[in-house]
Amino acid sequence: MARSSADGFSLLPEPVLSRMFSCMLQRNALLLAALSSEWPQVVAANLRRLLVTPATPMGAVAFAKRSFGRLREVIVDGYNRAGLEGFLPAASSLLEALRELPLEKLVVRCFALESEVSFEHLLNAALSDMPSRTSLRVLQLEHLALGAPKLRAGLEHALRTPGPALVTLGLGGCDLRVRGTASVLGAICEGPLAARLESLDLSVNNLGQPGAKEVAKALPRLVALRSLHLPGNALGLAGARELADGLARMGGSLVELDVGENGLCAAGVEALGEARLRLQSLSLRRSWIGSDSAHVLPRLLATMGATLTKLDLAENKLGPGGMRAVLEELPPLPELRALDLSLNPFATADFAGSPFRRLAEAAPSLEELNLFGCCVGVDEASAQTIGEGLGPSLRSLYLGATDLRHLRLAQLLRALPTLPALESFGLVQSRLDDVAAEDLAAEALFEKLPKLQVLDILGNLVGREAGLRLQKSLRRGPAFRQLRGLRLK
């Protein structure tokens, strides 16, 4: 009976099948392939993205692999260690079988070096015959042990002779270190990829100052590079100085730079300023910038103020005085759309009366603001100060990691101005309880937030019944769609 039903499904129009499979768990769709001789063609022909893990039914994948006509993205993920030993050969065989497909993105990630032979076979299957892969635009090798020259050899050969479409390369967490980074960058610069590579990710490769020097040496030759990711590489001040020299010689092509989690401190940020970058996106997350040295931030931003659209300053050490110093010298940021200030504990009582309104004035187009872990709501006067800096263009406001019990939630809601465009509001981990949920339900939220679609209360103490009452109240809003963090039990 099951086989007959499956055969009947195979007669459905292709658009209907495509929509059905796009809404189905990949594992279930692949298992269905075993029900009928026609189902492998039906299922596989409508998959565009294939995620392969040790938990994937590889027999079903192998059964359907001849019909992956629309497949454009393949991800091989070894994060789930159970069954990994038998998974490596099966994944290698699959990659070899899919080699002739017009894939646009290939990701191989999270494999520890336990069986060098099997791992090398997997890499060879992923990287062989690169010149013939004319559609491959994105190659990501993440969290792989590529420090050994023998294992890197296949990668370097592939980078010297890439396919004509390759523009994005990710090598995050691959244990390249200085020697491996120099070798990989040398392979890129020796071939045609140097003239067209647009995005390079070398995050978490233990580069230090010597590795930064190797990156800086290669940058002027990467004439099309627009995005560079170097977080978590222990660059420090010396590395920042090396990198700034290479960035200054790029000619202004770079629009996105991530140098977070590198221990730059204020002096390192100042060194980057010497490159006079005109970026669209900048991350200085966890850069150890304290209140006593916060003045370096406006100076760095001044050169890119006209172009910057995204800025990440999360997890620094900006207290009330430091944030006040930033705001007082903040340059115009007319294009800024997203700002992350999370986990900078500045919104305490000492911040009351600070010029936070300068944010709305300097960044009139700001749409996303993350103030998670900034102590917003702990002090009423400080919350009022924050409210004055929230502009009407905001679409997403993320608060949380604070204590909004008792009267503090009401104080915070009173401090909020009318935000006519706000669609998403986060109060995650704010110690909200059932009483706070009742207050939210009773509060006329939609008078201030008429377009609210999503309220996030994840990680709070709101019980199921109180959460359901809050959800019912929120559904009266004309645009409201979802209460996140609602307990199901």
N, C-alpha and C positions, 0 to 999 in steps of 0.2 A: 504493500500500500504506500509506504514511504517513497519507494522508487517511482511509483506512478505519479504521486503528487509532485515530486521533483521534476519529472519530465514535463508535467503541466506548467510548472513555473517557467521552464525554459522557453515557453511559447509567448511569454509576456513581452510587450514592446520594450525595446532597448532603453528608452528614457525612463520607463517605470522601474526596470531592473537597476539602472544606474543609481536612481534615487534611493531605492530600497537598500542596496549594498552600502551606500554612503552613510546610512543611518544604523548599520549593523556592526557589531564588534567584529574586527578582522578575523579573530580566531574562529568565531562561529561561521563566518562566511567561508573560510577555507575548509572547515570540517564538512560543510554542506557539499563540497565538491565530490565527496566520496559517495553521495547518494545516487548519482546518475552518471552515465557516460557523457551526457551533454552538459552537466553542471560545471565541470572544470572550465569549459569555454565561457559559460555564462558568468561565473564568479570572477575568474581571472581577467576576463576582457573588460571588466568595469572597475578594477582596482587601479588607482593612480599612485598610491603610497603604500609601501609594504614595510612593516616593522617586524624584524626577525629577532627573536630572543630564544634562550634555551627552553622557554615554555611554549614556543610556537610549535604547532603540529607539523613537523618538517615533512612527514609523509604526504600530508595534504598539499603542502606547498610544492613538493616535487611532482605530485600528480597533476598540478595545475600550471606548472611553470611554462609550458609551451604556449600558453594562451594569454600571457601578460602583455597584450598589445598596447594598452594605454598606460602602462606603468611608467612613471617619471621620477619617482623618488624611492630609494631603498635605504633602510637603516638597519644595520646589524649591531645589536646591543648585547654585550656579554655581562651586563650588570648582575643579572640573576645567576649566581655561581652554580646552582644545582644543575647537574647534567651538562656542564660546560665541556667536559672532555670529549663527549660524543658530538657535541654541537659544533665544534670547530671544523671538523671535516665536512659535516653537512652544510654549514654556512659557506665554506669554500666552494663546494660543488655548486651550490645555488648561484653564487656570484659568477662563476665561470659560465653557467648556463644562461645567465642574464646579460652577458657581456655585449651582445649584439643589439640589445634594446636601446632606444634613444633616451637613456636616462639623463635627467637634468641635475639630479642631486644624489650623491652617494655619501653615506655616513657610516663609519666603523668606529665603535667606541667601547670603552670599559672592558679591556681584556688585560689581565695580569699575565706576566711571562712565566707560565708554569710548564708549558710544552713548547719549546722554541721551534721545533720542526712544524707542528700544527699551526702555530702563530705565523710563522714565515709563509706557510702555504696560504693562509688566509690573506695576508698582505699581498702576496703575489697575485692572488685571484682578484683582489680589489684594484690593483694598480697596473696590471699587465695590459699591454696593447693600448696605451693611452692615446696615441695619435689617431686611432680609428674611432674614438669615442667623441664624435663630432657634436653631440648635444650636451655633454657634461659641462655644467656651469659652476657647480659647487662641489668641492671635495673636502670633507671634514674627517680627520682622524683625531679622535679625542680620548684622552686618558689611556694611551697605549705606551708600552715600554719601548721607545724608539731610540734609546740612548746608545745602544750597541751599533757600531758601524755596519755590521753584517745585516742587521734588520733595517737599517736606514738606506741601504744601497738601492733597494727597489723603489723607494720613495724618491730618492734623488734622481734616478734614471727617469722616472715618470715626470718629474718637474723639468727636466731638461728637454723632454719631448712630449709636451702636453697636447691634449686635443685643442682644436681651434676656439672652442667656446669657453674654456675654463677661465673664470675671473675671480673666484672666491676660494681661498685656501684656509682651512682651520686646522691648527696643530696644537690645540690647547691641552696642557697636562700630559705632554708626551716625553717628559724627562730628557729634553734635547740638551739642556745646559749650554755652555759656551761653545764647545767644539761642535756639537750637533747643529746648533743654530747657524754657526758660520758655514758649515757644510751645506745645509739646506738652502740658505740664502745664496750661497755660491752657485748652487744648481739652478736656482730661479734666474739669477742674473746672467748665467751663461746661455740661456735659451730664449725663445720668443715670449715666454710668460712675463718677463720683466717689463715688456712694453704694454701689457694689457691687464695685469693683475690689479683688481680694484679693492679687494678686501683681504687682509692678512691677520690671522689670530695666532699669537704666540704666547698666550696667557699661561701662567703657572709652569714655567720651564726653567726656573732657577737661573736666570740670566745674570743678575748682578750687574755691576759696572762693566766688566769685560763683555758680557753679552749685549748690553746696551750699545757699546762701541761697535760691535758687529752689525747690529740693526742700523745704527746711524750711518755706517759706511755704505750699506746697501740702499738706503732710502732714496738718494738722488737718482738712482738707476731705475727705480720703480715709478716710472713717469705717470702711470695711470692710477696710482694708489689713492683711494679716497677714504678708506677705513683701516685703522690700525689699533689692534687690541693687545695690550701688554700688561694687564693686571696681574698681581701676585708674583712678581719677579724680583723682589728685593732690590730694586734699582737704587734707592737712596739718592742723596744729593749728587754724588759722583755720577751715577747712572743718568740722572736727569740732565746734567750738564752735557754728557756725551750725546744723549738723545736730542737735546735742543739743537745741537750743532747740525745733526742730520736733518731734522725737521726744517731748519732755516734754509737748507739748500734744496728743498723739494720744489720750490717754485709756487707754492700755494695750492696744490691740488688736493691736499688732505682736508676732509670735512668732518671726520669722526675720529676721536682719539680717546682711548680708555687707558689711563695710567693709574687706576685705583689700586689700593692695597700694596703700595710700593715703598711706604715709609719716606715719602718725599719731604715732609715737613715744609715749613714756610720757605726755606732757602731753595728747596727743590722746585717749588711752585714758581718762585721768582726766576729760577734758571730757565724754566719752560717759557716764561714770558719773553725771554730774549729772542725766541723764534718768531714772535709777532704773528701768531696763528690767527686765521680767520675761519674758525670751525663752525659747524652746525650742531655738533654733539660733543660734549666733554664730560668725562667721568674722573673725579678726584676723590672717589669714595675711599674712606679709611686712609687718608693721607697725613694724619697726625697734625692737622692744622688746629692750633689752639686759639683761645680768645686773644692772647697777647700778640698774635701774629696774623690775625684775620685780615688786616689791611692789605695783605698780598693778593687776596682774591679779587677785589674790584679792579686792581691794577692789571691783573691777568685778563679779566673779562673785557676791559676797555677796548682791546684791539679786535675782539670778535663780537662786540655788542650788536652790531648791525646784522650779523648772520646767525647768531646762536639760537637754536630752537629747543635744545635739550641740555639740561645741566644737572649733574649728580654730585652733590656735596654730602652725601649721607655718611654717617658714622665717623665724623670728625669730632673735635672737642670744642665746638662752638657753644659757649655759654651765653648768658644775657649780654655781657659786654662785647663779646666777639661778634654776635649777630648784629648788635647795634652799630658796630664799626663797619660791618659789611653794608648795612642798609644806608648809612649816612653817605657812603661814597659809591653806591651802586650806580653804574653807568646805564644809559638807556638800553633796554633789551627789547626792541619792538617786535622781534620775531619769536621770542621765547614762548614755547608751548608747554613744556614739561619741566618741573623743578622738584628735585628730591632733596629735602633737608632732614630726612628721618634720622632718629637717634642722635640728634644734637640737642642736649637738654637746656634750651635757652628760654623757654616760655614760663619761667618762674616769676615770683613776685617782683624780682629786680628788673624784669623786662617791661613792666607796666610803664606806659608813657613813651616807649621807644617808637621810632618812626617806621613801624611796619607798613604803614600806608604807602611808603616809598615803593614797596613791591608792586602794588597795583598801578602806581604811576609809571614806574620804569618798565614794567612788563604788562602792558594793557591787553595782550592777546593770550595770556597764560590760561591754559585749559586743565592741566593736571598739577596738583600740589600735594606732596607727601610730607605730612608733619607727624608721622608715626614716631612715638617715643620722644617727642619734643616737649613733653609736660603740659601740653595745651589742655586747659580746663582745671588745672590744679589751683590756679589763682584767678579770681574773678576779674580783677583789673587787667591782668595780663591777657586773659581771654578776650576782653574787650579790645585790647590793643591789636591782637591777632585778627579779630573780626574786621577792623578798619583796613586791613591789608588784603582782604579777599575781594577780588574784582569780579565784575559781572560776567566775565568770559569763562569763569571756571566751569568745567564739566565733571571733574573728578576731584574730590577732597578726601584725603586719607588721614584720619587721626588714630589714636589708640596708644596702647602700652602706657596707660595712665590710670588714675583712680577717679572714676566719674560717679561714685556712689553718692547717695544722699542728695544734697542740694547742688552738687557740682555740675551734674548733667543739665539741670534747669538753667544754671548760670551760663553754661556753654551755649545752650540753644538760644538764650536771650542775646548773647553776644554775636551770634551769626547774623550777618546782614541778609537781605534778600539776594538770592543767587539764582537769577532767572534761567540760567543754562545748565545748572548742576544736575547731572544724571546719576552719579555714583557717590555714595557717602559711606566712609568706613569708620567704624568705632570698635575696631578689633582689640581684644585683650584690654578692655577698659573697666573691668570689674563690675560690669553692669549686672544687676540682679533682677528678680521679678518686679520689684518696686520701680526700678528704672525703666523696665519694659512698659509698665503701666503708664509711666510719665511720658514715654515716647509715643504711646498710643493716644494719650490724651492731648499731647502737644499738636498744635496746628502746623505740622511740618510743611504741608503743601502750600501754606501762605508764603513761606520764605523759599521753599524749594519746589516750585510748581512743576518742574520737569523730572523730578526724582524717579529713577527707574530701579535702582539697586541700593539696598541698605545692608551693610555687612556687619554682623555682630558676632563673628566667629571668636571663639576663645573666651566667652563671657560666662556668667553664672545664671543665665536666663533659662528657666525650666521650660518644658515642652508646652504646657498649658498657657503660660504667660506669653511664650513665643507665638503660639497660634493666635492668641488674641491680638497681639501686635501685628501679625501678618494680615489678619482680617481688617484691622483698622487701616493699614497701609494700602490695602487694595482699593480703598476708596479714591486714591489718587489717580488722576486720569492717565498718567504715564507709567505708573508703578508696575514692575514685573517680578522682582525677586527679593526675598529676605534671605540672605546668606547666613549660614551659621545656625540655622534653626535646628534644635535637637529633635531627632526622630524618636527617641525613647525617653 
